[in-house]
Amino acid sequence: MSSEHGLLLDSEAYNLLTKKFDKELFIFQWLTGLEKTVLSYPRAEFKALQPKLATELQELLKSDHGPPVRRLLGNALVAVYTTGDSYLLYDTISVCLDLIKIKTDTSTVLGCIEILGQLYEKLGRSAGGLFPDSLQALIKAIKSSDVSIRKAALSAMEQLILGLENSASYGFKELSKSFRSCMSDKSLTVRCKAVQGLRTLSHHYNVTYTTDLDSNISLCLKVLEGANYDCRIAVARLIGTLLSRAHQFKPTEGQSSKVRTYSSDEIFSILSMSFLHGSTSILKTSGVDLGKSVTPREVRVGVTEAYTFFFREMNNPWVVTNLTFIVSHLLDLLSNAKSTPSHVEAVYSRKCIAFVMDSLINSLLGEASQLEIAKILIIAVHKQMESLNKTENSLSDVQSTQHIISTALYQLSSVVLRLGTASMTLITDHIPVGPGKNIMYTETVFEVLLHPSSAARLTAAWCLRCTATAVPAQLTALVDICTDKLEKLKTSPEALSGFSHSLAALIGGVSSCPLGMPHSRSKQVS
């Protein structure tokens, strides 16, 4: 190494090497410790050596290096200009831009693009004067036929935004256009990077979630078609961010007449249309018949993830305040014929809604809010049973209500199990459903055991088992009620099936109850 304690490259030792691998390893070893050496070097002495060190590092930019060396070289350049003077930063960026424009070998262009992004991310405001040239070079790079160059250019664009923030506002429109164009790229990795870049841009450019919201959401839904897991999560995160910012956006007095704002109803309408109709939902003049369109499963799963990210982006008090509306909206999706065209699609939709509710309950709601959502779910089940009784069990109503009831009872079971004995008040207290009208938890669940659908009856039986597991003191009482109802309603096929399933579920759950069950009750059931 050099006589300056490893700060400069030992040229003599480097020139003695003949093999390319040995030279690359020598540079790698030097760069590995260079960042720490620069940061710990006396500032006054370092400034004297900085021009020579910067020149050596710039020369390395012109060589062909692998990803580890490129990453270390970028970190070293950032350390040099952070510790010393930044007047040579413009020269380094100019070298990178020249090499990108010349388009030498792919590895060199990749290295320059990656290092350009690192420099702007850490020292962006110091190099703001070269931002227009850098942006134009990166825009040309994303048109390259090489996937790795397009991907690196998009990452560098995102780093430009992170480093310059609002100082790059005059380039936001071109950045948005570039990200949107790359979201239709053939490569999924390029799409993913473009989506991440647009999300970063949305933190500083309100046009993405005001004027361009509909077109951006429609584009996101198209990206979801055929997307893999990473791309789907990136798109869902972008949709959640755009919708949350659109809902929270408050225009200034001068913007109020020019910028569109979105209410809660409009935001949830966009989400529901995306879930039910996919990429054709937001297109207002596409000429597509929404009644005949079918949502691909990849799109539906992506929108499901978008729901969870949207709730996370919104603050916890907002979710708690709008809990009734949120639960009603999610359950209403299952009543739409578009979400349940067949049995397989119905199960798929129920799994999606259950996932959203699980994420909501597990990550955003405390104990008091969980008790509240349990009451909301009980009321939803009661209303479905009430509407079913009024329509005389028509086939269409049975099919529409069974999905809502099954999903609501499944989530209710999860909440009760999670709360444990804290759910005792839920079981014993009256739940108001209207002026002068109250319902009870157990009565509502027992009512579902008479539902014409076997899926609803089985879910109700499982709910009773979870109730007994969470509150073991209720096990014997629940068994007694089931045996009495089974005796009184033995002429009804639904009652025989429902209460038999509930007894089997309760007895099967005895092993999970530390108090067990009196032997006389088990003999009575048998």
N, C-alpha and C positions, 0 to 999 in steps of 0.2 A: 504494500500500500504506500501512499505518498508520505512525504516527510511531514505534512501538516496534519498528523494524527488521524489519518483515514478520511480527511475531508475531501481531498482531491484524488482523482483516479491515478493509480500508479501506472503510468504509461509504459515505462520500461518493462515491467513484469507482464503487462498486457500484450505488448508487441512480441514477447518471446513465445507466446502461445501460438500454435499452428492450427489446431482443430477448432472448428466453429463451436462445438459443444463446450470445450474448455473456456473459450472466450465468453460465451453466454453465461456460464457458471461463474466466472470471475466477476462479470458485471453484476450478476444477481447477488453475489456475496457482498460486493461493495455497496450496492443500493440498499441491501437489507439493514445495514447499520447506519446508513447515511442520514436518514431522517432524525434519529436520536442524536447523532453527532452534531448535526446542524443546530438543533434546538438547545443543546447543552454547551455549544461553543461560545466563547466570550464575544459579545456583540460587536465591540470595536474591531477586534481582530478578524471577525467573520466578514465585515463589510469590505475589508481590504482584499479578501480572497473571493468575494461573491462574484465579480465579473468573470473570473477564470472558471469558477465552478459552474456558473450559468452557461458559459460557452461549451463546457464539456457535456453538460446535460442536453443542450440543444443539438449537439452533434449526434448524441444517441438517438434523437428523434428520427434522424435520417436513416437509421439502420433497421434491419428486420429483427424484431424481438417477439417473444411469446407473451401471453397474457400476464403471467406473474411479473415479468420485468417491466411491462408497460404500466402495470398498477403501481409498482414501487417507484418507477420513474415519475409518475404523476404526483405521488405523495412527496417525493424529494423536491420537486419543483415548487409545490405548495409550501413546504417548510422553508425553502430558500427565500421566497418572496414574503413570507410571513415574518421571518426572523430579521432579514436584512431590508434593503431598500427595494421598492417595487418599480423603479424606473425602467428596469430591464424586462419587466413583465410584458410590455407591448412587443418587444422583440421576439420573445418566446412565442406569443400568440401569433405573431405575423409569420414566423417559421412554420407553425402548425397549419395555418391557413394556406400558405404557399404549397406545402406538401399535399394538402387535401385537394387543391385545385389541379396540381400536376397529375394526380391519380397514378402514382407509381404502383408498387405492389400492394396487395390487399392488407398485409400485415402492417406496413408503414402507415397507410391511411387509417386503419383501425386504431393504431397507437396514437396518432395525432388527434383523432376525434375524441377518444377516451380522455386523453390528457387535457384537451381543450375544455371538455365538460368538467373535469376535476378543478381546473384553474378558475373557471367561472363560478362553480359552486362555492368554493372557499374564498375567492378573492374577486368576486364579480364586480363589486362597485369600484374596485381599483382599475378595472379594464373596461369600464362602460363605454368608452369612446370607440372601441372596436366591435361593439355589439352588432351594428348593422352588417358589417362585413362577415362576422362570425355566423350570423343568422342566415345570410344568403348562401354561405358555403355549406351549411348543414342542410338547407332546403334542397340544394343540388345533390347532396350526398344521399338523401332519402330516395332519390330517383335511380340510384344505382341498382344494377341487376344482382348484386351480392347481398344476400339476406343479412349477413353479419354486419355489413356497413350500414344498412338501413336501420337495423336494431341499435347500433352504437350511436348513430346520428340522432335518433329519437331520444335515447337516454341523455345525450349531451344537451338537447333542447330542453329537456326537463330540468337538467342541472343549471342551465342558463336562467330559467325562471326562479329556481330556488336561490340562486346567488344574487340576482338583480332585483327580484320581486317587482314592485311597482315601477322601478326605474326603467324596466323594459316594456312599459305600457304601449309605446308606439309600435312594438312588434307583436303584440298579442293577437291581432287579427290574422297575421300571417302564420303565427304559431298554431292558432286554432284551425286554420284551413289545412295546415300540414298534418296535424294530428288526425283530423277527420278523414283526410284522404287515405292515410295509412291504416285506418281502422277497417278498410276493405281489402287490405293486402292478402295475398294468398297464404303467406306464412302466419301461423298462429302466434309465434313469438313476437313478430313485428306488430300484429294487432294488439297483443297484450301491452307492449311498450307504448303504443299510441294511446291506448285507453288510460294507462297510468299517467302519461304526459298531459292528457286533457283534464284529468282529475286534478293534477297539480296546478294547471292553468286556471281552473275554476275557482281556486282560492283567491285569485287576484283579478279575474276578468268576469264581471257579472253578466256579460252578454251570453255566456255559455248556459246560464240557468234562468235567463229572462227571455230575451228575444229568440234565442236559438234552442230553447228547452225542448220543444216538440220534435224538432229535427234531430237533436242529439239523442233523445230517448228512442226515436225510431231507428236511428243508426245503431244504437246499442243493442236493440232487439235483433237486428239483422246480424250483428256480430255474434250473438249467442247461438245462432243456427250453426251447428257443427263445431262448436267451441269445445275445447278440453277443460279440465277442472281449473287450471290456473287462469286461463282466459275468462272463464265464466265468473270466477271470484272477482277478477279485476273489473269486469263489466258491471257486476252487481254492486261493487263498491262505488263505481262511478255513478250509477243510477241513484243509489242512496244519497250520495253527496250532492248531486245536482238537485234532487227533489227537496232535500232538507234545506239547502241554501235558497231555493226558490220560495219555499214556504216562509223562511225567516227573513227574507230580503225586505227591507223597508226603504223605498226610494226617497230621495231628498225632494224638497219643494220644486226644484227645477226639473226633476226627472219624473214626477208623479204622473204627468200626462203622456209621457213618451215610453216609459218602461212598464211592461206588463207584470203584474203581481199575481200570485196564486194562493187561493184559499185552501183550507184543509180538504174540502169536498173535491176541489179540482185535482189536488195532489193524489188523493185516494182513487179518484176516477181514472187517472192516468195509470196507476198501478193495477187497478182491477181490469182495465181494458187490455193492458199488456199481458196480464195473467190469462185472460180468457181468449184473446184474439191474436196475441203475438205481435209480429212486426207489422201487421196490417192495421193495428188498432189506432195508431197515431196519424196515419196518412189520411189527410182530409179529402184529397182529390185523387186518390189512387184508382178509383173505380173498382175496388175489390169488394165483393159481396161478403160482408162479415158473417153472414149467416151460414155460409158454406166453408169458411176458412177454418183450418184446423191448426191449433197451436202445437208446434213440435215440443217434445218433452224437454229438450235441452233449454228451450226458451222459458218454459214454465218453471224449471228448476232455477234458472238464472233469476227470474223475477221473484221467486221465493227467497233467494238469497238477498235480493235487493230490498225486500221488505225488512229483513233483519238489520241490514246496514242502515236503512232509513231510520228505524227506531233507535239505533245506537247513536246516529248523528244528532237526532233530536235529544234534548235534555230530558232527564228522568222526570222532573215535575210535569213536563208536557205530556209524556206518556201516561202518567198516573191520572192527570186531569181528563184525558181523552180516552180512558180505558174502555168505557162502555161503547163508545163509537168504534174503537179499533176492533173489539171482539165482534161486534155486530157486523162490521164490514167483512171481516175474515170469514165468518160463518155464512154470510150471504153469498160469498163466492161459490160455496158448495150447492146453493139452491139454484144456481144458473145451469141450464142444460148444457152449455158449452163446456163446463168443467167435468160433466159426468155423462158423456155420450155413450160410454160402455162401462161394463163392470171394472175392467182393468184400468181405464182412465179415471173412474171414480175413486178407486183405491189409491191411485197415484196422486190425485188432487187432495184426497184426505191426508195423505202422508205429507204433502207440501204444507198444508195449513197447520197440521200438527207440529211440523218443524218450526214454523214461524212462531207459534204460540209457546213452544218449549223454549225457544231462544229468548222470547220476550219475558217469560216468567223467570227463567233461570238467571238472566243477566241484568235485568232492569227493575225487578219488583222485590220489595221487602216483604216482611210477614204480613203487615197490615194490608198492603196492596194485593198480596196473594189471596187473602181472605175475601177481599173485595171482588177480585176476578172470579173467584169460586162462586160467589153469589150471582154475578152476572151470567155465568155459565148455567147455573140452576134455573134462572129466570128464562134464559134462552131455550132450555129443554122444555120447560113448562109451556112456553108459548107455542112451541112446535107441536106438542101433544094436544094442546087446546085447539090449534088450527086443524089438526088431523081429525079430531073428534067431530068438528063442525062439517067436514067435507065427506063424512061417511066412508072413510078409508079407501078413496079412489087410488088406483094404481100409481098415477103420476105423483100424487101427494105422498104416498107411502115411500116412493123412491127418493123424492126430494128431501123429506124430513129425516129419513134414516141416516143420510150422510151427515147432516148437521148434528143430529142427536148423538150418533156414534163418536164424532170428533169431540163434541162438547163434553160428553161423559168420560172419554179417554183423558182429556186434559184435566177434568175435575178429579179423576182418580189420581193423576200425577200430583196435583196440588195437595190433595188430602194426605197422600203418603209423605210428601215433602214436609208438610206442617206437623204431622204426627198428632200428639194429643192437643196441640194448639187449635186443631180444627174442631174441638168439642163444641165450641160456641156455634160453629156453622151448623152442626147437626141438631143442636137443641133449640136454637133461636128461630123465631119466625122471620121470614124474608118477605118484605113488602113488594108487591107487584103492581099495585094500583091503589086508588083511594078506597080504604077500608077492606082491602083484600090482601091476605098473606098466604104464603105457602111454606111447607116444611121440606127440608132436604131429603129425608128418607121417603116421604110420601111421593115426591116427584120421581125419585129413582124407581120406586116400586111401580109407579104408573107406567114407566117405560117397559116394564116386564110384560105388559099386555100389548105392546106394539106389534103390528102384523109382520114386521121385518125381523128375521132371526138375528141379523147383525146388531140391531139396536138392543134386542133382548140380551144377547151375549155380552155386549158392552156394559149394560146395566148390571148384570151379574158380576162382572169384573169390578165395577165401581163399588158394589156392596162388599166384595172381598177386601178391596183396598181400604174401605172405611173401617172394617173390622180389624185389619192389620194395624192401621194408624191409631185407632182407639179401641183397644182390646175389650174394654168394658161393654162395648156395644154388641159384641159377637152373639151372646146368648139372646139378647133382645131381638136382634135381626133374624136369628134362626126361628124364634117363636113366631114372629110375624109371617115369615115365609111358610111355615107349616100350617098356620091358621088360614092364610090366603089360599094355599094349595087345597085345603079341605073344602073351603067355601066355593072356590071357583073351578072345581074339578071337571065341570062340563065344558069349559072353554079350552080349546086346543092351545091357544096362545098362552093362557095362564098356566096350563100344565107344563108347557115347554119353558116359559120364563122363570117360574118359581122353582122348577126342578133344577134348572141351570144355576139359579142363585143359591139353592141349598148345597149343590155340589161345590160351588165356588167357596162358600163360607166354610164348609167342612174341610175342604182342601187347604184353606188358609189357617186352620187351627194350629198347625206346626209353627206358624210365624207369630202366634200370639202367646206371650209368656204365661198368661193366666189360663190358657186352655179353654175347655168347655165341659160343663157337667156331663157325666156319663149318661144320665137319664135323657138328656137331649139327643145324644147320638142314637140311643135305643129308639127314641120316639121317631126320629127321621127314618131309621132303617125299617 
